[in-house]
Amino acid sequence: SSIHQDAKQKLNSYLRTNIQPLMQIGRPLDLKEIMHRVNIRKPKLVQQLGKQQVQNMVQMLLDQ
């Protein structure tokens, strides 16, 4: 659905602007740490997408 797509875009945007820069400067962030940050900062997105979907997207970021 479009709401789901919008939530995915918002999460991707958040990960790109807030998480990736930390990783690029060498901040050691693991899945658990990033999930914690997303849950605190973007609880609505986690609710809309579901925890598993969010984890999958975070994992893709970590795998890059």
MMTF fields as JSON, N, C-alpha, C and O atoms, coordinates in Angstrom:
{
  "mmtfVersion": "1.0.0",
  "mmtfProducer": "UNKNOWN",
  "numBonds": 255,
  "numAtoms": 256,
  "numGroups": 64,
  "numChains": 1,
  "numModels": 1,
  "chainsPerModel": [1],
  "groupsPerChain": [64],
  "chainIdList": ["A"],
  "bondAtomList": [4, 2, 8, 6, 12, 10, 16, 14, 20, 18, 24, 22, 28, 26, 32, 30, 36, 34, 40, 38, 44, 42, 48, 46, 52, 50, 56, 54, 60, 58, 64, 62, 68, 66, 72, 70, 76, 74, 80, 78, 84, 82, 88, 86, 92, 90, 96, 94, 100, 98, 104, 102, 108, 106, 112, 110, 116, 114, 120, 118, 124, 122, 128, 126, 132, 130, 136, 134, 140, 138, 144, 142, 148, 146, 152, 150, 156, 154, 160, 158, 164, 162, 168, 166, 172, 170, 176, 174, 180, 178, 184, 182, 188, 186, 192, 190, 196, 194, 200, 198, 204, 202, 208, 206, 212, 210, 216, 214, 220, 218, 224, 222, 228, 226, 232, 230, 236, 234, 240, 238, 244, 242, 248, 246, 252, 250],
  "bondOrderList": [1, 1, 1, 1, 1, 1, 1, 1, 1, 1, 1, 1, 1, 1, 1, 1, 1, 1, 1, 1, 1, 1, 1, 1, 1, 1, 1, 1, 1, 1, 1, 1, 1, 1, 1, 1, 1, 1, 1, 1, 1, 1, 1, 1, 1, 1, 1, 1, 1, 1, 1, 1, 1, 1, 1, 1, 1, 1, 1, 1, 1, 1, 1],
  "groupList": [{"groupName": "SER", "atomNameList": ["N", "CA", "C", "O"], "elementList": ["N", "C", "C", "O"], "formalChargeList": [0, 0, 0, 0], "bondAtomList": [1, 0, 2, 1, 3, 2], "bondOrderList": [1, 1, 2], "singleLetterCode": "S", "chemCompType": "L-PEPTIDE LINKING"}, {"groupName": "ILE", "atomNameList": ["N", "CA", "C", "O"], "elementList": ["N", "C", "C", "O"], "formalChargeList": [0, 0, 0, 0], "bondAtomList": [1, 0, 2, 1, 3, 2], "bondOrderList": [1, 1, 2], "singleLetterCode": "I", "chemCompType": "L-PEPTIDE LINKING"}, {"groupName": "HIS", "atomNameList": ["N", "CA", "C", "O"], "elementList": ["N", "C", "C", "O"], "formalChargeList": [0, 0, 0, 0], "bondAtomList": [1, 0, 2, 1, 3, 2], "bondOrderList": [1, 1, 2], "singleLetterCode": "H", "chemCompType": "L-PEPTIDE LINKING"}, {"groupName": "GLN", "atomNameList": ["N", "CA", "C", "O"], "elementList": ["N", "C", "C", "O"], "formalChargeList": [0, 0, 0, 0], "bondAtomList": [1, 0, 2, 1, 3, 2], "bondOrderList": [1, 1, 2], "singleLetterCode": "Q", "chemCompType": "L-PEPTIDE LINKING"}, {"groupName": "ASP", "atomNameList": ["N", "CA", "C", "O"], "elementList": ["N", "C", "C", "O"], "formalChargeList": [0, 0, 0, 0], "bondAtomList": [1, 0, 2, 1, 3, 2], "bondOrderList": [1, 1, 2], "singleLetterCode": "D", "chemCompType": "L-PEPTIDE LINKING"}, {"groupName": "ALA", "atomNameList": ["N", "CA", "C", "O"], "elementList": ["N", "C", "C", "O"], "formalChargeList": [0, 0, 0, 0], "bondAtomList": [1, 0, 2, 1, 3, 2], "bondOrderList": [1, 1, 2], "singleLetterCode": "A", "chemCompType": "L-PEPTIDE LINKING"}, {"groupName": "LYS", "atomNameList": ["N", "CA", "C", "O"], "elementList": ["N", "C", "C", "O"], "formalChargeList": [0, 0, 0, 0], "bondAtomList": [1, 0, 2, 1, 3, 2], "bondOrderList": [1, 1, 2], "singleLetterCode": "K", "chemCompType": "L-PEPTIDE LINKING"}, {"groupName": "LEU", "atomNameList": ["N", "CA", "C", "O"], "elementList": ["N", "C", "C", "O"], "formalChargeList": [0, 0, 0, 0], "bondAtomList": [1, 0, 2, 1, 3, 2], "bondOrderList": [1, 1, 2], "singleLetterCode": "L", "chemCompType": "L-PEPTIDE LINKING"}, {"groupName": "ASN", "atomNameList": ["N", "CA", "C", "O"], "elementList": ["N", "C", "C", "O"], "formalChargeList": [0, 0, 0, 0], "bondAtomList": [1, 0, 2, 1, 3, 2], "bondOrderList": [1, 1, 2], "singleLetterCode": "N", "chemCompType": "L-PEPTIDE LINKING"}, {"groupName": "TYR", "atomNameList": ["N", "CA", "C", "O"], "elementList": ["N", "C", "C", "O"], "formalChargeList": [0, 0, 0, 0], "bondAtomList": [1, 0, 2, 1, 3, 2], "bondOrderList": [1, 1, 2], "singleLetterCode": "Y", "chemCompType": "L-PEPTIDE LINKING"}, {"groupName": "ARG", "atomNameList": ["N", "CA", "C", "O"], "elementList": ["N", "C", "C", "O"], "formalChargeList": [0, 0, 0, 0], "bondAtomList": [1, 0, 2, 1, 3, 2], "bondOrderList": [1, 1, 2], "singleLetterCode": "R", "chemCompType": "L-PEPTIDE LINKING"}, {"groupName": "THR", "atomNameList": ["N", "CA", "C", "O"], "elementList": ["N", "C", "C", "O"], "formalChargeList": [0, 0, 0, 0], "bondAtomList": [1, 0, 2, 1, 3, 2], "bondOrderList": [1, 1, 2], "singleLetterCode": "T", "chemCompType": "L-PEPTIDE LINKING"}, {"groupName": "PRO", "atomNameList": ["N", "CA", "C", "O"], "elementList": ["N", "C", "C", "O"], "formalChargeList": [0, 0, 0, 0], "bondAtomList": [1, 0, 2, 1, 3, 2], "bondOrderList": [1, 1, 2], "singleLetterCode": "P", "chemCompType": "L-PEPTIDE LINKING"}, {"groupName": "MET", "atomNameList": ["N", "CA", "C", "O"], "elementList": ["N", "C", "C", "O"], "formalChargeList": [0, 0, 0, 0], "bondAtomList": [1, 0, 2, 1, 3, 2], "bondOrderList": [1, 1, 2], "singleLetterCode": "M", "chemCompType": "L-PEPTIDE LINKING"}, {"groupName": "GLY", "atomNameList": ["N", "CA", "C", "O"], "elementList": ["N", "C", "C", "O"], "formalChargeList": [0, 0, 0, 0], "bondAtomList": [1, 0, 2, 1, 3, 2], "bondOrderList": [1, 1, 2], "singleLetterCode": "G", "chemCompType": "PEPTIDE LINKING"}, {"groupName": "GLU", "atomNameList": ["N", "CA", "C", "O"], "elementList": ["N", "C", "C", "O"], "formalChargeList": [0, 0, 0, 0], "bondAtomList": [1, 0, 2, 1, 3, 2], "bondOrderList": [1, 1, 2], "singleLetterCode": "E", "chemCompType": "L-PEPTIDE LINKING"}, {"groupName": "VAL", "atomNameList": ["N", "CA", "C", "O"], "elementList": ["N", "C", "C", "O"], "formalChargeList": [0, 0, 0, 0], "bondAtomList": [1, 0, 2, 1, 3, 2], "bondOrderList": [1, 1, 2], "singleLetterCode": "V", "chemCompType": "L-PEPTIDE LINKING"}],
  "groupTypeList": [0, 0, 1, 2, 3, 4, 5, 6, 3, 6, 7, 8, 0, 9, 7, 10, 11, 8, 1, 3, 12, 7, 13, 3, 1, 14, 10, 12, 7, 4, 7, 6, 15, 1, 13, 2, 10, 16, 8, 1, 10, 6, 12, 6, 7, 16, 3, 3, 7, 14, 6, 3, 3, 16, 3, 8, 13, 16, 3, 13, 7, 7, 4, 3],
  "groupIdList": [1, 2, 3, 4, 5, 6, 7, 8, 9, 10, 11, 12, 13, 14, 15, 16, 17, 18, 19, 20, 21, 22, 23, 24, 25, 26, 27, 28, 29, 30, 31, 32, 33, 34, 35, 36, 37, 38, 39, 40, 41, 42, 43, 44, 45, 46, 47, 48, 49, 50, 51, 52, 53, 54, 55, 56, 57, 58, 59, 60, 61, 62, 63, 64],
  "secStructList": [7, 2, 2, 2, 2, 2, 2, 2, 2, 2, 2, 2, 2, 2, 0, 0, 0, 0, 0, 2, 2, 2, 2, 2, 6, 6, 7, 7, 7, 7, 2, 2, 2, 2, 2, 2, 2, 2, 2, 2, 2, 7, 2, 2, 2, 2, 2, 2, 2, 7, 2, 2, 2, 2, 2, 2, 2, 2, 2, 2, 2, 2, 2, 7],
  "xCoordList": [0.839, 0.0, 0.877, 2.072, 0.292, 1.06, 1.534, 2.596, 0.743, 1.156, 2.415, 3.351, 2.423, 3.571, 4.799, 5.897, 4.596, 5.68, 6.23, 7.443, 5.346, 5.737, 6.557, 7.569, 6.116, 6.831, 8.225, 9.196, 8.318, 9.628, 10.56, 11.745, 10.027, 10.828, 11.308, 12.46, 10.413, 10.777, 11.857, 12.783, 11.732, 12.735, 14.077, 15.116, 14.056, 15.285, 15.949, 17.167, 15.15, 15.652, 16.293, 17.375, 15.622, 16.159, 17.486, 18.443, 17.531, 18.756, 19.905, 21.038, 19.597, 20.614, 21.145, 22.349, 20.256, 20.684, 21.177, 21.971, 20.728, 21.09, 21.994, 22.808, 21.859, 22.617, 23.881, 24.968, 23.729, 24.879, 26.06, 27.2, 25.812, 26.951, 27.718, 28.944, 27.001, 27.67, 28.552, 29.665, 28.033, 28.793, 30.023, 31.087, 29.866, 30.967, 32.114, 33.265, 31.814, 32.891, 33.45, 34.251, 33.005, 33.587, 32.884, 33.427, 31.687, 30.92, 30.437, 29.725, 30.815, 30.388, 28.923, 28.583, 28.076, 26.648, 26.241, 26.524, 25.576, 25.075, 23.558, 22.942, 22.98, 21.543, 20.738, 19.805, 21.118, 20.391, 20.421, 19.403, 21.593, 21.773, 20.944, 20.278, 20.989, 20.239, 18.733, 17.977, 18.303, 16.882, 16.405, 15.301, 17.251, 16.929, 16.71, 15.74, 17.632, 17.515, 16.255, 15.544, 15.975, 14.788, 13.522, 12.587, 13.492, 12.325, 12.048, 10.894, 13.118, 12.963, 12.593, 11.678, 13.305, 13.118, 11.939, 11.291, 11.661, 10.623, 9.652, 9.446, 9.054, 8.178, 6.997, 6.548, 6.503, 5.368, 5.734, 4.938, 6.945, 7.403, 7.537, 7.171, 8.062, 8.203, 6.822, 6.629, 5.873, 4.5, 3.879, 3.221, 4.089, 3.511, 4.131, 3.428, 5.445, 6.157, 6.238, 6.31, 6.227, 6.442, 7.924, 8.768, 8.224, 9.611, 10.477, 11.634, 9.908, 10.682, 11.104, 12.245, 10.185, 10.487, 11.574, 12.487, 11.467, 12.465, 13.827, 14.842, 13.84, 15.092, 15.707, 16.921, 14.874, 15.377, 16.041, 17.097, 15.426, 15.963, 17.258, 18.204, 17.306, 18.521, 19.642, 20.791, 19.291, 20.289, 20.876, 22.075, 20.032, 20.518, 21.537, 22.535, 21.276, 22.198, 23.523, 24.594, 23.449, 24.654, 25.465, 26.689, 24.79, 25.454, 26.171, 26.986, 25.869, 26.476, 27.974, 28.633],
  "yCoordList": [-1.199, 0.0, 1.252, 1.179, 2.375, 3.615, 4.092, 4.705, 3.808, 4.181, 3.409, 3.961, 2.131, 1.263, 1.781, 1.859, 2.131, 2.636, 3.938, 4.146, 4.802, 6.078, 5.851, 6.516, 4.916, 4.597, 4.061, 4.396, 3.22, 2.685, 3.803, 3.804, 4.746, 5.882, 6.724, 7.155, 6.948, 7.738, 7.035, 7.675, 5.729, 4.972, 5.008, 5.23, 4.791, 4.865, 6.226, 6.323, 7.253, 8.615, 8.807, 9.382, 8.323, 8.422, 7.676, 8.182, 6.466, 5.671, 6.366, 6.395, 6.924, 7.612, 8.861, 9.118, 9.645, 10.929, 10.837, 11.675, 9.841, 9.775, 8.61, 8.731, 7.494, 6.304, 6.128, 5.899, 6.236, 6.068, 6.984, 6.519, 8.272, 9.137, 8.655, 8.758, 8.13, 7.604, 6.408, 6.262, 5.563, 4.388, 4.804, 4.196, 5.837, 6.296, 6.895, 6.833, 7.476, 8.018, 6.958, 7.254, 5.711, 4.606, 4.259, 3.517, 4.78, 4.45, 3.001, 2.677, 2.137, 0.737, 0.553, 0.533, 0.422, 0.229, -1.145, -1.519, -1.892, -3.197, -3.118, -2.083, -4.211, -4.268, -3.821, -3.026, -4.349, -4.057, -2.563, -1.975, -1.965, -0.531, 0.331, 1.273, 0.003, 0.776, 0.604, 1.571, -0.62, -0.871, -0.057, 0.487, 0.014, 0.794, 2.26, 2.881, 2.809, 4.209, 4.437, 5.419, 3.528, 3.67, 3.582, 4.358, 2.64, 2.49, 3.744, 4.105, 4.405, 5.617, 6.822, 7.576, 6.998, 8.195, 8.09, 9.092, 6.881, 6.699, 5.567, 4.657, 5.622, 4.512, 4.285, 3.154, 5.369, 5.268, 4.45, 3.643, 4.668, 3.917, 2.437, 1.58, 2.141, 0.747, 0.109, -1.044, 0.866, 0.384, 0.132, -0.887, 1.057, 0.935, -0.215, -0.96, -0.349, -1.333, -2.705, -3.727, -2.724, -3.968, -4.143, -3.758, -4.713, -4.845, -5.631, -5.283, -6.688, -7.534, -6.766, -6.874, -5.999, -5.195, -4.159, -3.951, -3.521, -2.532, -3.206, -2.683, -4.368, -5.117, -5.47, -5.365, -5.886, -6.228, -5.024, -5.152, -3.868, -2.649, -2.227, -1.802, -2.342, -2.007, -2.983, -2.583, -4.247, -5.269, -4.98, -5.158, -4.535, -4.189, -3.037, -3.029, -2.082, -0.98, -1.501, -1.084, -2.399, -2.96, -3.8, -3.873, -4.423, -5.3, -4.541, -5.116, -3.261, -2.459, -2.319, -1.678],
  "zCoordList": [0.0, 0.0, 0.0, 0.288, -0.317, -0.409, 0.967, 1.085, 2.005, 3.369, 3.742, 4.321, 3.402, 3.657, 2.891, 3.442, 1.622, 0.778, 1.349, 1.378, 1.797, 2.385, 3.654, 3.875, 4.478, 5.719, 5.403, 6.082, 4.361, 3.959, 3.506, 3.839, 2.753, 2.287, 3.467, 3.508, 4.418, 5.602, 6.42, 6.918, 6.553, 7.302, 6.574, 7.196, 5.261, 4.471, 4.616, 4.766, 4.571, 4.721, 6.095, 6.208, 7.133, 8.497, 8.621, 9.206, 8.062, 8.138, 7.397, 7.877, 6.225, 5.425, 6.103, 6.078, 6.712, 7.266, 8.706, 9.133, 9.461, 10.881, 11.263, 12.178, 10.577, 10.969, 10.112, 10.642, 8.798, 7.907, 8.255, 8.293, 8.508, 8.855, 10.082, 10.131, 11.069, 12.268, 11.905, 12.41, 11.025, 10.613, 9.807, 9.923, 8.997, 8.143, 8.945, 8.515, 10.111, 10.937, 11.886, 12.773, 11.677, 12.43, 13.723, 14.541, 13.925, 15.119, 14.981, 14.031, 15.914, 15.785, 16.18, 17.363, 15.183, 15.423, 14.931, 13.792, 15.794, 15.369, 15.197, 15.453, 14.766, 14.504, 15.727, 15.617, 16.895, 18.132, 18.46, 18.826, 18.323, 18.607, 17.654, 18.081, 16.361, 15.369, 15.583, 15.494, 15.863, 16.125, 17.336, 17.339, 18.35, 19.543, 19.178, 19.612, 18.369, 17.947, 17.131, 17.343, 16.192, 15.344, 16.195, 16.0, 17.133, 18.015, 18.832, 19.06, 19.273, 20.081, 19.208, 19.54, 18.097, 17.269, 16.303, 16.001, 15.82, 14.802, 15.154, 14.352, 16.351, 16.758, 15.811, 15.624, 15.218, 14.303, 13.062, 12.582, 12.551, 11.375, 11.703, 10.899, 12.886, 13.308, 13.406, 13.019, 13.924, 14.062, 12.679, 12.468, 11.751, 10.409, 9.614, 8.932, 9.71, 8.893, 9.554, 8.87, 10.861, 11.589, 11.863, 11.053, 12.986, 13.435, 12.448, 12.21, 11.882, 10.968, 9.719, 9.271, 9.168, 7.972, 8.281, 7.482, 9.435, 9.842, 9.996, 9.536, 10.642, 10.817, 9.471, 9.292, 8.528, 7.196, 6.536, 5.917, 6.671, 6.054, 6.741, 6.076, 8.064, 8.797, 8.41, 8.226, 8.293, 7.924, 6.543, 6.325, 5.611, 4.279, 4.365, 3.645, 5.242, 5.452, 6.014, 5.573, 6.971, 7.584, 6.597, 6.699, 5.658, 4.691, 3.574, 2.852, 3.435, 2.356, 2.529, 1.71]
}
